[in-house]
Amino acid sequence: MSRAYGMSVQIEGIVPRRARCVKRAASREWPFQEWEGDRRTLRSYAESCLAGGEDEDQFADRLAGAIWKANKAFCHVTVEASYLEELPYESHHRGEVAYCTWLRKEQKGKKRRA
C-alpha cells in the first residue's frame, strides 16, 4: 500500500563541484524538481508516495545515502516528512449566532457612515 507524503529536504555542506550530482541523486530517490539555495546548501520539496512498506525513517536513510554517495563526502541532510492523507486541520463553523453578531456590526457600520 502506498502512502502520500510531502517531503522537504535541506542539504548543507555540499562539495560545490558535486552540487549537480547531489541534485540528480536526490531526484532519483524522490521527484524533487525545483531547488533553492547555492552550491553548498540546497533545499527542495516534492510530493509523492512511499510504497512497499517503507517508512519515513527508511526513506530518510535511503535519501541521505544517495546524497552522501553523490557528494563523495559527509554533508548534513534534513528531511521533513508530512503525511498528506491525515493532515491536521481546524474547522471554523459560523452558525446563526455568528451571523447575528456580524449583522449587528454591519448595521452599526452603516449608521456611522451615514
Secondary structure as UniProt FT lines:
FT   STRAND          3..12
FT   HELIX           16..18
FT   HELIX           19..29
FT   STRAND          36..37
FT   STRAND          41..50
FT   TURN            52..53
FT   HELIX           56..71
FT   STRAND          76..83
FT   HELIX           84..86
FT   HELIX           96..113
//
